[in-house]
């Protein structure tokens, strides 16, 4: 996993963990960590990433250090670590925990993206490296708080689906993420933590971004230029580029490409249309460019995906 160092103001040197791995569908991951006393590495050094991370204790306990505060995570506790929050782990006894990671920008890839924006954007724009009272949304939910909820079940299902990767696992994972995130959002409001009082996002920013996202999702099959969107938002090109990246965690061109690839993948799975037809109808200038980008981001070519779908269908029909 590639890493680089970057100076974080007031936090010293921390490692940037690059979680943008091309083989992961939708930039979603899950892993199971076990740390034993015989492990020479009893501490995971300070690091940060532009993904939200959910830690769920399975057995034992360990310390998570964030914003100059230590949080003790026990078995059955859940810790959500926000985007770009500098954090480190250390343990003094064998422990085991699930680690779930997801990119909040992925919530904007469905027709309801504008509805979800107001809930997700504060996490992207929250001040990193602060406590829950002055800007950070990283927060611990104890085992007692989770008692009687389905959260542990969702977390285990998330990990199982990602590990087994049965047909449709992406849909199952997304459903689990939404349910976990919904519980967390409501818990924040119940505990008096406002999404907007602590975030740097303003209502007018949300309106502007929703207009841009709406335009992208309605016109991705046509040329869509950042300069055009900047003018729509009454911003300079450079300011709009920074604004979009700050809100979405990726550049305008990368997001537009992601939307086009997502729409193309839907057509590859659900229709018998040719690859060249799908490429042109989802905004790609040539089929060769579409094939190159699809392979790069999905780790499979459009033709291989079609063949896989046909093979899976034949297997199901044969076993029926």
C-alpha positions as CSV (number, residue, x, y, z in Angstrom):
1,X,0.0,0.0,0.0
2,X,1.7,3.3,-1.1
3,X,2.4,5.8,1.6
4,X,3.8,9.3,1.8
5,X,4.5,11.7,4.6
6,X,2.9,15.1,4.9
7,X,3.0,17.8,7.5
8,X,-0.2,18.2,9.5
9,X,-0.3,21.6,11.3
10,X,-0.1,21.2,15.0
11,X,0.1,17.4,14.7
12,X,3.7,17.0,13.5
13,X,4.5,14.4,10.9
14,X,1.9,11.8,10.1
15,X,1.7,9.2,7.4
16,X,-0.8,9.6,4.6
17,X,-2.4,6.2,3.9
18,X,-3.4,5.9,0.2
19,X,-6.6,3.9,0.2
20,X,-7.4,4.5,-3.5
21,X,-6.7,1.0,-4.7
22,X,-8.0,0.2,-8.2
23,X,-9.0,-3.3,-7.4
24,X,-11.6,-2.2,-4.8
25,X,-15.1,-1.8,-6.1
26,X,-16.4,1.7,-5.2
27,X,-13.4,2.3,-2.9
28,X,-14.8,0.2,-0.2
29,X,-12.8,-2.2,2.0
30,X,-12.9,-4.4,5.1
31,X,-10.2,-6.3,6.9
32,X,-9.8,-8.2,10.2
33,X,-6.8,-7.2,12.4
34,X,-5.3,-9.3,15.1
35,X,-2.5,-7.9,17.3
36,X,-0.8,-10.2,19.8
37,X,1.7,-9.6,22.5
38,X,4.3,-11.4,20.5
39,X,3.8,-9.0,17.7
40,X,6.9,-6.8,17.5
41,X,4.7,-3.9,16.2
42,X,2.5,-3.1,19.1
43,X,1.8,0.4,17.8
44,X,0.3,1.6,14.6
45,X,1.9,5.1,14.1
46,X,0.0,8.3,13.4
47,X,-1.6,8.3,10.0
48,X,-4.6,9.7,8.2
49,X,-6.6,9.1,5.0
50,X,-9.4,10.6,3.0
51,X,-11.8,7.8,3.9
52,X,-14.1,7.3,6.8
53,X,-13.0,4.4,9.0
54,X,-15.1,2.3,11.3
55,X,-13.3,0.2,14.0
56,X,-15.3,-2.5,15.8
57,X,-13.7,-4.4,18.7
58,X,-14.1,-8.2,18.6
59,X,-12.0,-9.1,21.6
60,X,-9.4,-7.5,23.9
61,X,-8.9,-3.8,24.0
62,X,-6.6,-1.1,22.6
63,X,-6.0,2.7,22.6
64,X,-6.9,4.9,19.7
65,X,-5.1,8.3,19.9
66,X,-6.9,11.2,18.1
67,X,-6.4,14.9,18.4
68,X,-4.3,14.6,21.6
69,X,-6.8,12.4,23.3
70,X,-6.8,8.7,23.9
71,X,-9.9,6.5,23.5
72,X,-10.0,3.0,24.9
73,X,-11.8,0.7,22.6
74,X,-13.1,-2.5,24.2
75,X,-14.8,-5.6,22.8
76,X,-18.2,-4.6,21.3
77,X,-17.3,-0.9,21.0
78,X,-17.5,1.0,17.7
79,X,-15.2,3.9,16.8
80,X,-15.9,6.1,13.7
81,X,-12.8,8.0,12.5
82,X,-13.5,10.9,10.2
83,X,-11.9,11.9,7.0
84,X,-8.3,13.2,7.4
85,X,-8.4,12.7,11.2
86,X,-4.9,12.0,12.4
87,X,-5.0,8.8,14.5
88,X,-2.8,6.1,15.9
89,X,-3.3,2.7,17.7
90,X,-1.5,1.0,20.5
91,X,-2.3,-2.2,22.5
92,X,-1.0,-3.9,25.6
93,X,-2.8,-7.2,25.2
94,X,-3.9,-9.4,22.3
95,X,-6.8,-7.8,20.5
96,X,-8.9,-8.3,17.4
97,X,-11.1,-5.9,15.5
98,X,-12.8,-5.2,12.2
99,X,-11.7,-2.2,10.2
100,X,-14.2,-0.9,7.6
101,X,-13.2,1.9,5.2
102,X,-15.3,3.8,2.7
103,X,-15.2,7.0,0.7
104,X,-18.1,9.3,1.6
105,X,-18.1,10.7,-2.0
106,X,-19.6,7.3,-3.1
107,X,-22.9,8.4,-1.6
108,X,-23.3,10.8,-4.5
109,X,-23.6,8.1,-7.2
110,X,-27.3,7.6,-7.1
111,X,-30.4,9.7,-8.0
112,X,-30.7,10.6,-4.3
113,X,-27.2,12.1,-4.1
114,X,-28.5,15.6,-3.5
115,X,-30.5,14.4,-0.5
116,X,-27.5,12.7,1.0
117,X,-25.2,15.6,0.4
118,X,-26.3,17.6,3.4
119,X,-25.4,14.6,5.7
120,X,-22.1,13.6,4.1
121,X,-20.5,17.0,3.2
122,X,-19.9,18.1,6.8
123,X,-17.8,15.0,7.4
124,X,-15.7,15.9,4.3
125,X,-15.2,19.6,5.4
126,X,-15.0,19.2,9.2
127,X,-11.9,20.6,10.8
128,X,-9.5,17.7,11.1
129,X,-7.5,17.1,14.3
130,X,-10.0,18.5,16.8
131,X,-12.2,17.1,19.5
132,X,-15.9,16.2,19.1
133,X,-16.8,19.5,20.8
134,X,-15.0,21.7,18.3
135,X,-15.1,20.1,14.9
136,X,-14.3,16.4,14.7
137,X,-17.0,13.9,14.1
138,X,-14.9,11.0,15.3
139,X,-16.7,9.4,18.2
140,X,-16.8,6.2,20.2
141,X,-20.1,4.2,20.7
142,X,-19.8,1.8,23.5
143,X,-21.0,-1.8,23.7
144,X,-23.8,-0.7,26.0
145,X,-25.0,1.9,23.6
146,X,-25.1,-0.6,20.8
147,X,-27.0,-3.1,22.9
148,X,-30.3,-3.8,21.3
149,X,-29.3,-2.3,17.9
150,X,-28.5,-4.1,14.6
151,X,-25.1,-2.3,14.3
152,X,-22.9,-5.3,15.3
153,X,-24.9,-7.4,12.8
154,X,-24.4,-4.8,10.0
155,X,-20.7,-4.7,10.7
156,X,-20.2,-8.4,10.6
157,X,-22.4,-8.6,7.4
158,X,-20.3,-5.9,5.8
159,X,-17.1,-7.8,6.5
160,X,-18.5,-11.1,5.4
161,X,-19.9,-9.7,2.1
162,X,-16.6,-8.0,1.3
163,X,-14.6,-11.1,2.1
164,X,-16.8,-13.6,0.2
165,X,-17.7,-11.2,-2.7
166,X,-20.8,-13.2,-3.8
167,X,-22.8,-11.7,-6.7
168,X,-24.3,-8.4,-5.6
169,X,-22.0,-8.0,-2.6
170,X,-21.5,-4.3,-3.6
171,X,-25.2,-3.6,-3.0
172,X,-25.1,-5.4,0.4
173,X,-22.1,-3.5,1.5
174,X,-23.6,-0.2,0.5
175,X,-26.8,-1.0,2.4
176,X,-24.8,-1.9,5.5
177,X,-22.8,1.4,5.3
178,X,-26.0,3.5,5.0
179,X,-27.6,1.8,8.0
180,X,-24.5,2.2,10.2
181,X,-24.1,5.8,9.1
182,X,-27.7,6.6,9.7
183,X,-27.5,5.3,13.3
184,X,-24.3,7.3,13.8
185,X,-25.9,10.5,12.5
186,X,-28.9,10.2,14.7
187,X,-26.8,9.4,17.7
188,X,-24.8,12.6,17.1
189,X,-27.9,14.8,16.9
190,X,-29.3,13.1,20.0
191,X,-26.0,13.9,21.9
192,X,-26.2,17.5,20.7
193,X,-23.5,17.4,18.1
194,X,-24.7,19.5,15.2
195,X,-23.5,18.7,11.7
196,X,-23.4,22.3,10.6
197,X,-22.3,24.2,13.7
198,X,-18.9,22.4,13.6
199,X,-18.5,22.1,9.9
200,X,-17.0,24.7,7.6
201,X,-19.7,24.1,5.0
202,X,-22.3,26.8,4.4
203,X,-25.9,26.4,3.2
204,X,-25.1,28.3,0.0
205,X,-22.2,26.0,-0.7
206,X,-24.5,23.0,-0.5
207,X,-26.9,24.7,-2.9
208,X,-24.1,25.3,-5.3
209,X,-22.7,21.9,-5.1
210,X,-26.1,20.3,-5.5
211,X,-26.6,22.3,-8.7
212,X,-23.3,21.0,-10.1
213,X,-24.0,17.4,-9.1
214,X,-27.5,17.7,-10.6
215,X,-26.0,19.0,-13.9
216,X,-23.4,16.2,-14.0
217,X,-25.9,13.4,-13.4
218,X,-28.2,14.7,-16.0
219,X,-25.6,15.6,-18.6
220,X,-22.7,13.1,-18.1
221,X,-23.3,11.8,-21.6
222,X,-22.4,15.2,-23.1
223,X,-19.3,17.3,-22.7
224,X,-19.3,18.8,-19.2
225,X,-16.5,21.3,-18.5
226,X,-15.2,22.6,-15.1
227,X,-15.1,26.1,-16.5
228,X,-18.8,25.8,-17.3
229,X,-19.6,24.7,-13.7
230,X,-17.4,27.4,-12.2
231,X,-19.4,30.0,-14.2
232,X,-22.7,28.4,-12.9
233,X,-21.4,28.8,-9.3
234,X,-20.2,32.3,-10.0
235,X,-16.7,31.3,-9.1
236,X,-13.3,31.5,-10.7
237,X,-12.0,28.3,-12.3
238,X,-9.3,27.9,-9.6
239,X,-11.6,28.6,-6.7
240,X,-14.2,26.2,-8.1
241,X,-11.6,23.5,-8.5
242,X,-10.5,23.8,-4.8
243,X,-14.2,24.1,-3.7
244,X,-15.2,20.9,-5.5
245,X,-12.2,18.9,-4.3
246,X,-12.7,20.0,-0.7
247,X,-16.3,19.0,-0.8
248,X,-16.1,15.8,-2.8
249,X,-12.5,14.6,-1.9
250,X,-11.6,14.3,-5.6
251,X,-11.2,16.5,-8.6
252,X,-14.0,17.5,-10.8
253,X,-12.7,15.5,-13.8
254,X,-12.1,12.4,-11.6
255,X,-15.7,12.6,-10.3
256,X,-17.1,13.1,-13.8
257,X,-15.1,10.0,-14.9
258,X,-16.4,8.0,-12.0
259,X,-20.0,8.9,-12.8
260,X,-19.5,7.9,-16.5
261,X,-17.9,4.6,-15.6
262,X,-20.6,3.8,-13.1
263,X,-23.3,4.5,-15.7
264,X,-21.4,2.5,-18.3
265,X,-21.1,-0.5,-15.9
266,X,-24.9,-0.5,-15.3
267,X,-25.4,-0.7,-19.1
268,X,-22.8,-3.5,-19.5
269,X,-24.6,-5.5,-16.8
270,X,-28.2,-4.9,-17.7
271,X,-28.2,-4.7,-21.5
272,X,-26.8,-6.5,-24.6
273,X,-25.7,-3.3,-26.2
274,X,-22.2,-3.1,-27.8
275,X,-19.2,-1.7,-25.9
276,X,-18.7,1.1,-28.5
277,X,-22.4,2.1,-28.2
278,X,-22.2,2.2,-24.4
279,X,-19.0,4.2,-24.5
280,X,-20.4,6.9,-26.7
281,X,-23.7,7.1,-24.8
282,X,-22.0,7.6,-21.4
283,X,-19.8,10.5,-22.6
284,X,-16.5,8.8,-23.7
285,X,-15.0,10.3,-26.9
286,X,-13.8,6.9,-28.1
287,X,-14.4,3.3,-27.2
288,X,-10.6,2.7,-26.8
289,X,-10.4,5.5,-24.1
290,X,-13.4,4.0,-22.4
291,X,-11.9,0.5,-22.4
292,X,-8.6,1.9,-21.0
293,X,-10.3,3.8,-18.2
294,X,-12.7,1.0,-17.3
295,X,-9.8,-1.5,-17.0
296,X,-7.8,1.0,-14.9
297,X,-10.5,1.7,-12.4
298,X,-12.5,-1.6,-12.4
299,X,-9.5,-4.0,-12.9
300,X,-11.5,-5.8,-15.6
301,X,-12.2,-4.9,-19.3
302,X,-15.8,-4.3,-20.5
303,X,-15.6,-7.4,-22.6
304,X,-14.4,-9.5,-19.7
305,X,-17.2,-8.2,-17.6
306,X,-19.8,-9.1,-20.2
307,X,-18.2,-12.6,-20.6
308,X,-18.3,-13.0,-16.8
309,X,-22.0,-12.0,-16.6
310,X,-22.8,-14.4,-19.5
311,X,-20.9,-17.2,-17.8
312,X,-22.6,-16.7,-14.4
313,X,-26.0,-16.7,-16.1
314,X,-25.2,-20.0,-17.9
315,X,-24.0,-21.6,-14.6
316,X,-27.3,-20.5,-12.9
317,X,-29.4,-21.8,-15.8
318,X,-27.4,-25.1,-15.8
319,X,-27.9,-25.7,-12.1
320,X,-31.6,-24.8,-12.2
